[in-house]
Amino acid sequence: MHRTLIEKNFCLGSKESHFKITIAVFPQDLKPYLDRTSKNALWVESLLSVGNALGSIRTRNELFNQIIKQAMRIAGAERGAIFLKQDTKLEMVASRNIEIPETSSTVGTGQTAFIQEVFESGREIVRKAENLRPARVKNLDAMGWTAGFPIRLKSRVIGVIFMACELARMQLPEDEISLLRIISNQAAVALENMEAYEEIIDLKSDLEAETHFYREAFEPGLPGVQMIGRTTPFKKMLGLISRVAASDTTVMITGETGVGKDLVAQAIHQNSSRSSGPFIAVNVVSLSPELIASELFGHEKGAFTGASRTRKGRFELAGEGTLFLDDIDAFSLDIQAKMLRVLETRTFERVGGTRTLKTSFRLVAASNRNIEELVEQGLFRSDFYYRLNVFPIKVPPLRERAEDIPALARYFLKRFAKKFGKTFDKISKNDLDRLIEYHWPGNIRELRHVIERAVLLSRDGRLVIPPLETCVPACGANTEKILPLREMEARHIMGALSHCRGKVSGKGGAAALLEVKPTTLYSKMKRLGIERDAYLVKKTGR
């Protein structure tokens, strides 16, 4: 009587609320059973606990541990576990009183074969324990039972609930079997809900990350890409952009600081078939050396201290779009090697992860340094450089396109006058002559700042260009970036290793060249993450 009534009520309730199980479903349906035996009360309490877990728990481990706990309470089992299909094998995701070695043996023997059988057949199996391990049987009547229930989602088996009771002189009653079917259904619903919740969190994280990068890449309230000029060097550069934009070819943009390499990258993206996808701009120099791999590749939850959740890196965010890496010369050799693999295979793994991910982005790189000289000095991998330099575009400095200065100055004047709510008639001829004659070491960026400063300082509708920095060549001729001491030390050691073809100790080794003991050099290499093999690979690639 108990079995029939309980099956009827619980199974009907499970079908009616398969995708939404809440506490409210159970009290009205099961209240009559609370006044019966303590066993019935235990069943109700366990099922209510599972239903409550489905509506409140948001972590996989906690949810599955709660499910196996309540399933074991209903069945009176001594041991239990939940197994889910992960890639090509079943993996234990929750357990009680079971150690991993017990279930990790070769499939085809003992309980592991039993669990596999339940999964492959897609049906529940309840057996006397002596049928599984007869070698251990002394008293066959005292061996108890072993049970497996498939976790089925939309006609597809995705896992198994396994339980065993070996000490009691009883078999698993049919009443408990009926309730455990409900538990297995709830486990499937729980997994589907959890996957949907995690997908929502991932989408929210992606949206926040993309919004963050877009906010950094574009100045609010100002136009997007607008390139102005009519000189021959400028028109030649535009011709190259037009030719390469339609393809997915990797582009290497070079040019002095402030010439507008980022605008060239944006122009390539906006005129490509990927224009509807994201444009992710990354300034490599701004990335922390310790976290640069995490920023690019992403990381799994718990990969390092502070990694409280899984985070997608720039490779994933730029999927189906364009990834722009500015100051790419700042990459260490180790990161260069990893980047080379990504470009060649279009696959990567997140930091702390083992799953290989695929990505599809168009790479545009930029640098204001002579990469070929860095290759000769051993500071840049030659194979990585050749992979980047498929289609080079050199952005001309402003001094080589002096005829474009008046048009650029007027454009910036109109832009900043609107921004600051001012009105100006024009730029005087004398001021235009001064702008044309100036050498512009900071290029277009410096011109933009000069006009912005003039708009802020000028009054009464008359624009006054402030004095230009005539001392710049003398006091700031060296525009090369100042790198952190750790990075400078690493580059110096890498240069020595490259020069010595990876040899560290002995005559002609890097230690002798740097005038330090080999043990000291090895210690520094380990601390800085420098591996000698990188140079041996680079040398063979020349």
N, C-alpha and C positions, 0 to 999 in steps of 0.2 A: 504493500500500500504506500509506504513511504517513498519507495523508489519511483513508482508510477507517477505519483502526484508531484514529486520534486522535479522529475524529468520534464513533465508537462509544463510546469510553471517556469522553470529556468530556461528551457529550450525555446519556449515561445518568447520569453523576455529577451533572449539573446538575438533571435531573428528580427524582432521589432526594433531593437536599438543596437544593431551590429556596429554602426559607425559612431555612435554617441552613447557611451555608457557612463552614467553619472550616479551619484548616490540616490537621487530621487527615484530611480527605476526600481530599486530593491525593497525599500521599506514597505510599500503598499503590497507588493507581491509576496513578500516573505514573512510579513509580520505574524501570520498565524503559526508559523513554525517556531517562533521564539518561546512559545509557551509549552513546547513539547520537550523531548529529551535534551540533555546537555549536548548530545552528539549533533542533533539538528541545529542547536544554537551555535555550535562551533562552525558548522557549515555556513550558516548565514553570516556569521561574523567574518569568516574568511573571505567569502564572496564580496561582502560589503567593503572589506579592506582593499581587495583588488580593484573594485569599481572606483573607490576613492582615490587610489593610486593613479588610475588612468586619467582622472581629471585634475590632479594636482602636481604629480611628479614630472619634472622636465629633464631628467638625466637618465640615460640608458641603464647604467649600472644600478642605480637605486631602484628604478622601475622593475627590472628583471629580477633583482634580489627579492623584492616584495612579492612578485608573482610566484617564484619558486618556494618561498617561505610559506605562503598560504596554501599552495598546492600540496606541500608536504604535510601541513596540518590536517587537511581534509583526508588525505590518504593514510596518515599515520606512518609515513615513510621515515627511514633513518637517514637516507642520503638522497640528494637530488641535484639536478643541474639543467640548465637551458642551453641548447646548442643552436647556433644559427649558421646558415651557409655564408661563408666569406670566401669570395673568389672561387677556388676549386675544392675547398674542403670545409668540413664542419668544425666550428670553433666554439669552445665553451665561453659563454658571456656572463653566466651567473651560476653559483653553486653553493651548496651547503654540505659540509662534512665530506667533501670530495677534493682530493688533490689532483693537480694537472697530470702527473705521471700515470694516474690510474686510467685515464681516458686517452692518453696520447700514444698508446701502443699501435702496432700495425693493424690496419683495418682487416678484419677477417678472423679475429680471435676475441673471445670473451665479450665483455660489455661493449667494447668499441664496435664490434661487428653487429651487435644487437641494435645499437643506436643508428648505425648506417642502414640496417634493414628497415627500421621504422621510417627513416627519411625517404628511402628509395621506393618503398611500397606505398607510402602515403596513408597507411592505416595504423590504428592503435594496436599495440601488441602487449599482452599481459601474460607472463610465464612464471612458472615456479623457478626459483633461483637455481635449483640443482640442474636444470636443463642448460644453464649457461656455463657453470663451472663445476662439473661433476667430480673433478679431482679433489675438491675441497670438502666434498660431502661426507659426513659421518652419519648424521641422523637426517635422512631425507625429509622427514615430516617437519623439521625445525628450520628449514632453509628459507621460508618466507617466499617473497615474490619480487619480480622485476617488471617494470612497466615503462612503456614509451608511447607518447602521444604526439602525433604530428602537428606542427603549427602551420595552418593552411591559410593563405591569403589569396582570395580571388582565384580559386582552383589551382593555386601553385603552392607547393610545400616549401617553406622557407626555413624550417627548423624543427627541433624535437625537444619536448619536455621529458626528461628521464628521471625516474625515481626507483628506489630499491628499498626493501625491508628484508633483512636476512636473519634477524634474531627471533622474531615472533613466530608462534605456531599458528599462522593464519594466512589466508589468501586475501587479495584485494576484492572487497565486496562490489557488487554491481552498482550499489548506490553511489559509492565514491567514484566509480568509473564514469558515471553519468555527469557528476559534477566536474570531474577533471576534463571532460570534453568541453565544458563551458569555459574552464580556465584556459585551455589551449586556444579557444576562439578569442578570448579576451587578450591573450598574449599577441595574437596576430593583429588585432585592432590596435593594441598598444604600440606595436612596432610601426604600423602605418601612420598613426598619429604622430609618433616621435619623428619619423622621417619627414613628414609634412612640416612639423614645427622647426626642425633643423634646416629644411630648405628655405623656410621663411626667414629664419635668422641669417642664413647665408646671403639671401637676396638683399636683406636690409643692410648687412655689412658691406656688400658690394656697392650698393647705392651710396652709402655714406662715404666709402673710400673714393668712388668716382667723383662724387660731389667735392670732396676735399681736394683731389688732384685738379679738377677743373677750376676750382676757386683759386688755386695757386697759379695755374697756367694763364688765366685770362683776367685782366683787370676789369672790375665791374664798371659798367656804364660807358666803356670805350669800345670802339669798333674792333672787329677781329683782324684778320690778316688784310693789310692794305699796303702794298709795296709801291713806292713812288720812285720814278726815275726814267730817263730817256737816253742816258749815255751809253756808249758802245759796251763797256764792261758789264753794265747793269742788264742791257738787253741780251747779252750773251748768256748771263746767268739765268734769266727768265726762260730762254730757249732750252737750257738743260733741264730746268724744272718741268717744263711742259712735256719733254720727251720721256722723262723717267716716271712722272706721276702716275700714269695709267698702269704701270707694271707693279709687281711686288718686289722689285729689285732692292737690295740693301743699298742705302745711300750714305756716303761719308761727306759731311759738310765741314770745310775748314775755313779759317779766316780769323782775323784779329779780334780781340775783345771788343764787344759793342757794335759789331757790324750788322747784327740781326740774324744770326744763324737760326735762332728759334723761329723767326718769321718764315724763313725758307722751309723749315721742317713743317710748319703749319700749312704753308702753301702746297707742299707736296701732298700732305694728308687730305686737304680740302678738295684737291683736284684729282683724287684717286677714287677707285671703286670702293674704298674703305671709308669714305667721308662720313657715312652714317654711323660708323663705329666710333669707339672712344679714341681720343688723342691723349696719351699718357706721357707727360713730360717729366723727366727725372734729371735733376742736377746731381751728378755722381759725387762731386766734391762735398755737397751738403749731407751726404749719407754717412752715418757713423761707421767706421771700419769694423766694429764689433757686430753690427747689426745689418751690414750691407747685404749679406746672403739672405737674411730673413725678409728684407725689404723687396728684394728682387724675386726670390723664389717662393715667398710666403712661409708660414710655419704651422705645424700642428699644435694642438693644445698640449701643454706640458713639455714642449720641446726644449725650453730653457726657463730660467726664473723670470716670472712676469708674463709668460705666455699663457694667459688664462683662458684663451679660446683659439680655435683655428682661424688663421687669417690668410687671405689670398694676397699674393705678391703682385708686383707690377706686371709680370709675364701674363698672369691670368686676367688681370684687369684690362690689359691691352688686347685681349682676344678679339679677333675679327676687326681690329683697328690698327693704330700705329703707336709704336713705342719709340719715344725720342730720348736718347741718352746723351746729355750734354756733358762736356768735359770728360769724355770717356777715357782719356789718358790717365785719369786718376785711379782706374781699376788696378788692383794688385794682380800679380801674375796668376795667383790661385783662382781669383774670380774670372780672369780672362779665359783660363782653361775651361771653367764651368760654362761660361758664356758661349764659348766656341762649340761645346757639345750641344747646347740648346739650339744654336743656329743650324747645326748640321742635322740634328735628329728631330728637332721640334718637340722634344720631350724633356721633362725634368721631374724632380721630386721636391716636395716641400721640406724645409728644415725639420728634422725629427720624424719624417714620414718615410714610408717604404713604397707607397703606391706611385707608379709612374703616371704622370699627367701629360696630356697633349695640349699644345697651344698653337694658335695661328695668329701671328701678328706681323706687321711689316716694321722692320727696324730701320730707324734713321739715327745715325750717330753724328756727333760734332766734337770738335776740338780746336783750340786756338794755339796748339803747339805743333811742332813738326814731328809727326809720328814716326817718320822714317829715321830721324835722328835717335828717337827713343828706342827703336828696334836695334839700331847699331850699338847703343849703349847697354842693351840687355834689359831695358826697363819696360819693354812692350813685346809681347809675343809676335813673331813674324807671321805665323799661321793665322793668328787672330786678326792681324792687320790686313792681310790679304783677303780674308773673309769679309771684312768691313768695307774695304776700299774697292768694291765692285763698280760703283758709279760715283766718282768723286765730283763734288761741286765746291768751287772756291768762291767765297763771297768777297768781292773787292772792297778795300778800305775806302772810307769817305774821301780821302785826299785824291784818290784816283778817279773820282766821279764828282769833281767840284761843280760841274754844271747842274747837278741835281740838288745842290745845297739850297738855292732859293725856293724851289718847290717844296722841299722837305721842311724848311723853316716856316713857310706859310701854312703848311699842313699842321705842324705842331702849334703854331699860333692860334689857329682856328679851334683846335681841339682843347687847348688849355684855357682859352678865353671863355669858351662855353662851360668848361668845368668850373671855373672860378667866378662866373657871372660877370665878365667884363667885356668891353667892346673896344676894338682897335681898328683903325683904318687900314694901316699897312705897315710894312717894315721899310724904313728909309733906305735910300740907295747907299748911303755911307755905311749903314749897319750891314747891309747885304754884302758890300765889298769886304768889310772886315770878316764876315763869316766865310766868304769864299777864299780869302787869303790865309786863313788860319789852317794849321796842319792837322787838327783833330786827332790826337792820339787815342782819344776815347771813342772815336767814330760816331755813329748815329746816336748811340746812347748819350754821349756827351752833348751833342747838338740838342737833343731832346731836353736835357737838364738845363742847358743854357736858356732855351726859350721858356721853359717853365718858370725858371727863376726870374726872367725878365717880365713875364706876365704878372707874377706876384708883386714885384717891386714897382712896376710902372703905374702911373696915375693919369687921370684926365684924358684918357683915350689916346695917349701918345706912348708908343712902345720904345723903351730905352734898353738896348742890349748892354748888359754889364761887361766890365773888362774881362777879356779872355785870358786864360792861364798861360802866359808866354813862357813861364819857367818850367812847364811840364817836362820838356825833353831833357833838361839838365837834372831836375830833382826827382823825376819819376820815369826815367827812360826804361828801367827794367820793370816791365809790367807782369812778369811771371808770378804765379801764385806762390804765397808762402805756405808751405805744407807743414803739418804737425811733425814734431821731432821723431815720433815713432815711425811715421811714413817715410821721412827722409832717411832714417837709419836703415829701414827695410829696403828702400830703393838702392842705397849705396851697397848693401850686401848683395842684393840681386845683380847689380852691375858687375861686382867682382866675380860672382859665380859664373855669370855669362862669359866674362872675359877669360876665365880659367876653364871653360867648358865643363862646369859642374865639379871640378876637382876642388876638394876642401883642404886637405892636409898635404904635407910634403912639398918638395920643390916645385914651384910653379902653381901652387894651390892658392885658393882665395885667402886662406888664413895668413900665408906669408905676404900676399899682396896688401892685405889690410893691416899687417904688423900686429896680429893678435894670435894667441894660442889656438890651435884647432879646437880644443875642448870649449874654449870661450865662444868661438864662432858657432859651433854646433848648438851650444846653449842658447845663443841669440836667435839662431834660425828656428829652433823649436819654439821659443817664446813668441816670435813674430809670425809663425806659421809658414815658414819658407821651406820648400822641399827641393832638393837638388834635382830630382827627376824632371822637373819642369824645364830645366835648362838643357838637359840631355835630349828631351823631345824636341825642343825648339831648334837645337843645333841640327838634328837629323832632318828637320823640316825645311832647312834652307837649301 
